[in-house]
Every structure is written in C-alpha cells, then in structure tokens.
Amino acid sequence: MKNLVVIIGSLIVAIAFNLFLVPYEILSSGLSGIAILFGILTPINIGVINFLLNIPLLIWGYYKLGRTIIINTIVCVTSLSVFLYIIPIVPVTDNILLSSIFGGVFGGAGIGLILKYSGTSGGLDIVAIIISRASNVSVGMLLTGMNGLIVLISGAVFDWNLALYTMLSIYLTGKVIDTIHTNHIKLTMQIVTSNGDNIRKDLIQSIYRGITVMDGYGGYTEERKQILMMVVTRYETIQIKKIVRKHDKQAFINIYETIEVDGEFARN
C-alpha cells in the first residue's frame, strides 16, 4: 500500500513536470530541476538524468535515514524516472502563468504524498529531511530556501522572466508540501512496555532522537513496566510503532502534540 502511494505521488510529479513545467522551460525544485535543465540543454532524457543524479544522495540517505525510508525512495526515484521517460512533453495550456501555478501545485501534492508515506522523491528532499530532523524548520521551507539556487540558474541560463515563473512554481510546491506533509509538527510518544530495553536499543539504532526511560508498574496487575518517552515528528511515528510492536505487541503507546520544544531535539 505504501509503495503504491509513493508510485502514485511519483506519477503526479511527472505529470507536473512534463505537462506543465518542462514545455515552458520552467525548472522544478531540487535535483529534479537540475535534471529538467540538463534535459532541455541536452538530448538526454530527463528521467535518465534524474536517476543518475540521485544515486549519491540515496547512498548518503541510507546511512542517515535508514533502510526503510531509502527503499521507498528508490521506488520513488525509479518510478518517477520511468514516468518522466514515458509521459510525452505536451503543454496542457498555452498560458505560462497557469502552467507555473498548476505545475507547482501538482508537484507539491505529489511530493507531499511521497513524504507523508515514509519516502522521499530523492534529491534535496533527502537533505531537507535530515536537516529538519535536527531542527524545528519545516521540510517545505527548507526546500524553498535551498531552491533559491535553482531560480538563479534559471535566470542565468534562460531569462529572468522564466526565473520568476520558476520561483512562483517552487514557492507553491513548498506550500503544498507543508499542507500535506506535517513532519515539522512535533509529537510526544510515551511507550509503556515490559520489554523496554530491547525496544530502546532498536530505537537508538533506527531513530535520530533522544529517549527518556522511566520505571513504572501496572496499577491493576502491579507488573513492572518501562516507560519510554520521545519527542518525534509525525514522519517517524509509523516506524516507531513498527519497532515497538516487533518487541511487544501488548505495549501501550500514547501520542500527543507538543506545542514547543526547548532544548536538544535531535540525538547527537
């Protein structure tokens, strides 16, 4: 199911590129924007370029984000590259402003879906998620900031009118991503379990967060328990639940929204 959503998100992103942005030489965000640039300037297909550019970041992301996320990302990068290869570059509208707007919105919707279901679309998404995990800055805002370079490249290579359309498209992409993908919202997870040590060890290996462990006991059974407390992002809750259930199917997990985090959020 998760991979299916990632593939659907990749299809939406490819439609945004080949039907809205590429026909008017409007660049997208991240490495995909660089792929579009090389695809316009060279005879090499954009899908092939996108795949090749992502290989080194996929390797880096494997060590920083974990195996599960990167497997989903490989699915995304591969499916996006295939869709970019097979979908013809045909403009839906003859209005460049409408293409910029809808290209940005569709692109953000596709990337937002991919991020929401534990994947990335590759490229700068990997960099943005790693930085977002260690800060309180949203993924969409980070992508918007990093993509300022894409705007400058667009203006230098093409013209500054196209650069402004690129800026509009990238801004809308970031806004839609933040609407769908709420990773920057912090949550507190309290895990009450009788197998706390194994869960703690597994979480330390997989999740880039600190963990506070407390002793407790069941009010009814008087059975000794461990209480693990973590502040995480929505993005990480699915993976944490899987780890907890692997070691203790009867564990009690309490999740509530955190208004503010003051102190070291990420585990060093």
C-alpha positions in Angstrom: 0.0 0.0 0.0 2.8 2.4 1.0 4.7 1.8 -2.2 1.5 2.2 -4.3 1.0 5.7 -2.8 4.7 6.5 -3.5 4.2 5.4 -7.1 1.0 7.5 -7.4 2.9 10.5 -6.0 5.7 10.0 -8.5 3.1 9.9 -11.3 1.6 13.2 -10.1 5.1 14.8 -10.0 5.9 13.5 -13.5 2.7 15.0 -14.8 3.5 18.3 -13.2 6.9 18.3 -15.0 6.1 17.1 -18.5 2.7 18.7 -18.9 3.2 22.0 -17.1 6.8 22.9 -16.4 9.1 21.4 -19.0 7.2 22.7 -22.1 7.8 26.3 -20.9 11.4 25.7 -19.6 10.3 26.3 -16.0 12.5 24.5 -13.6 11.3 22.5 -10.7 12.8 22.2 -7.2 15.8 20.2 -6.2 17.8 17.8 -8.3 14.7 17.3 -10.5 15.1 21.0 -11.5 18.7 20.3 -12.4 17.5 17.2 -14.4 15.0 19.4 -16.2 17.8 21.9 -17.0 20.1 19.2 -18.5 17.1 17.6 -20.3 16.4 21.0 -22.0 20.0 21.7 -22.9 21.0 18.2 -24.0 19.4 15.3 -25.9 19.5 13.1 -22.8 16.1 12.1 -21.4 15.1 13.9 -18.1 14.2 10.6 -16.5 17.6 9.1 -17.1 19.3 12.3 -15.8 17.1 12.3 -12.7 18.0 8.7 -11.8 21.8 9.3 -12.2 21.8 12.5 -10.1 20.0 10.7 -7.2 22.4 7.8 -6.8 25.0 9.5 -4.5 22.2 11.1 -2.3 20.5 7.7 -2.0 23.7 6.3 -0.6 24.0 9.1 1.9 20.4 8.9 2.9 20.8 5.1 3.5 23.2 5.9 6.4 21.3 8.9 7.7 17.6 8.0 7.3 17.6 4.2 7.5 16.9 1.3 5.2 13.1 1.5 5.1 12.9 5.2 4.0 15.6 4.7 1.3 13.9 1.6 -0.1 10.7 3.7 -0.5 12.9 6.5 -2.0 14.4 4.1 -4.5 10.9 3.0 -5.5 10.0 6.7 -6.0 13.2 7.7 -7.9 12.8 4.7 -10.2 9.1 5.2 -10.8 9.5 9.0 -11.3 12.3 8.4 -13.8 10.2 5.9 -15.7 7.2 8.2 -15.8 9.3 11.1 -16.9 10.6 8.9 -19.7 7.2 7.6 -21.0 5.0 10.7 -20.5 5.2 13.0 -23.5 6.2 16.6 -23.0 3.0 18.3 -24.2 1.7 21.6 -22.7 -1.8 21.4 -21.2 -2.3 25.1 -21.5 -0.8 27.9 -23.7 -0.6 30.2 -20.6 2.8 30.1 -18.9 1.4 31.6 -15.7 -1.2 28.8 -15.3 1.5 26.3 -16.1 3.7 27.7 -13.3 0.8 27.7 -10.8 -0.6 24.2 -11.6 2.9 22.7 -12.1 3.9 23.9 -8.6 0.6 22.7 -7.0 0.7 19.3 -8.6 4.4 18.9 -7.9 3.9 19.8 -4.3 0.9 17.4 -4.0 2.9 14.5 -5.4 6.0 15.2 -3.2 3.8 15.7 -0.2 2.1 12.3 -0.7 5.5 10.7 -1.0 6.9 12.3 2.1 3.7 11.5 4.1 4.1 7.8 3.5 7.7 7.4 4.6 9.5 8.2 1.4 11.2 11.0 -0.4 11.3 11.9 -4.0 15.1 11.9 -3.7 17.5 14.7 -4.3 17.2 17.7 -2.0 14.3 16.0 -0.2 16.8 13.8 1.5 18.9 16.7 2.5 15.8 18.7 3.8 14.6 15.8 5.9 18.0 15.2 7.5 18.2 18.9 8.4 14.5 19.1 9.5 15.1 16.1 11.9 17.8 18.1 13.6 15.8 21.4 13.8 12.4 22.9 14.0 12.3 24.1 10.4 9.7 22.5 8.1 10.7 20.4 5.1 8.8 22.7 2.7 10.5 25.8 4.0 13.9 24.2 3.7 13.3 23.1 0.2 12.1 26.6 -0.7 15.3 28.1 0.7 17.7 25.6 -0.9 15.9 26.0 -4.3 16.9 29.7 -4.5 19.9 28.4 -6.4 17.6 26.8 -8.9 16.0 30.2 -9.5 19.4 31.8 -10.1 20.4 29.1 -12.5 17.1 29.5 -14.4 17.7 33.3 -14.7 21.3 32.9 -15.8 20.7 30.1 -18.4 17.3 31.2 -19.8 15.9 34.7 -18.8 14.7 36.4 -15.6 11.1 36.1 -16.6 11.4 32.3 -16.6 13.3 32.6 -13.3 10.4 34.4 -11.7 8.0 31.8 -13.0 10.3 29.1 -11.6 10.3 31.0 -8.2 6.5 31.0 -8.2 6.3 27.3 -9.0 8.8 26.4 -6.3 7.1 28.5 -3.7 3.7 26.9 -4.4 5.4 23.4 -4.3 6.8 24.2 -0.8 3.4 25.5 0.5 1.5 22.4 -0.8 4.2 20.1 0.7 3.7 21.7 4.1 -0.1 21.3 3.8 0.1 17.6 3.2 3.3 16.6 4.9 3.3 17.8 8.5 6.7 16.4 9.6 7.6 19.7 11.3 4.8 19.2 13.8 6.3 17.7 16.9 4.7 14.9 18.9 5.5 13.3 22.2 5.3 9.5 22.3 5.0 7.6 25.6 5.6 3.8 25.3 4.6 1.6 28.3 6.1 -1.8 27.8 7.5 -4.8 29.6 10.3 -5.1 27.0 11.8 -1.6 27.2 15.4 -2.5 26.9 15.1 -4.2 23.5 12.8 -1.5 22.2 15.2 1.2 23.4 18.2 -0.5 21.7 16.3 -0.9 18.4 15.0 2.7 18.5 18.5 4.1 19.1 19.8 2.3 16.0 16.9 3.5 13.9 15.5 6.8 15.1 17.5 10.1 15.3 16.0 11.1 18.6 16.8 11.0 22.3 14.9 8.7 24.6 14.0 9.1 28.3 13.4 5.8 30.2 11.4 5.6 33.5 10.3 2.7 35.7 6.7 2.1 36.4 4.2 -0.6 37.2 0.7 -1.5 36.2 -2.0 -0.1 38.5 -4.1 -3.2 38.2 -1.6 -6.0 37.5 1.2 -4.4 39.5 3.5 -5.8 36.8 6.8 -3.9 36.4 7.0 -1.7 33.2 9.3 0.6 31.5 8.1 4.0 30.1 10.0 5.3 27.1 9.3 9.0 26.2 10.4 10.6 22.9 9.7 13.8 21.1 9.4 13.0 17.4 7.9 14.2 14.1 4.8 12.7 12.5 7.1 11.2 9.9 8.7 9.0 12.5 5.7 7.6 14.3 5.0 4.8 11.8 8.5 3.4 12.0 8.5 3.7 15.9 5.2 1.8 16.1 6.6 -1.0 14.0 9.7 -1.3 16.2 7.6 -1.3 19.4 5.1 -4.0 18.0 8.0 -6.1 16.9 9.2 -6.5 20.5 5.9 -6.1 22.5 2.5 -6.5 20.8 0.8 -5.5 24.1 2.7 -2.3 24.6 0.6 0.9 25.3 1.5 3.9 23.1 0.3 7.4 24.0 0.8 10.1 21.4 0.0 13.8 21.8 1.0 17.0 20.1 3.9 19.0 21.5 3.5 22.8 21.5 7.1 23.8 21.9 10.5 22.1 22.2 13.2 23.9 24.2 16.4 22.1 24.3 18.3 19.4 22.3 15.7 17.9 20.0 17.8 15.5 17.9 20.1 12.8 19.4 23.7 13.7 18.8 
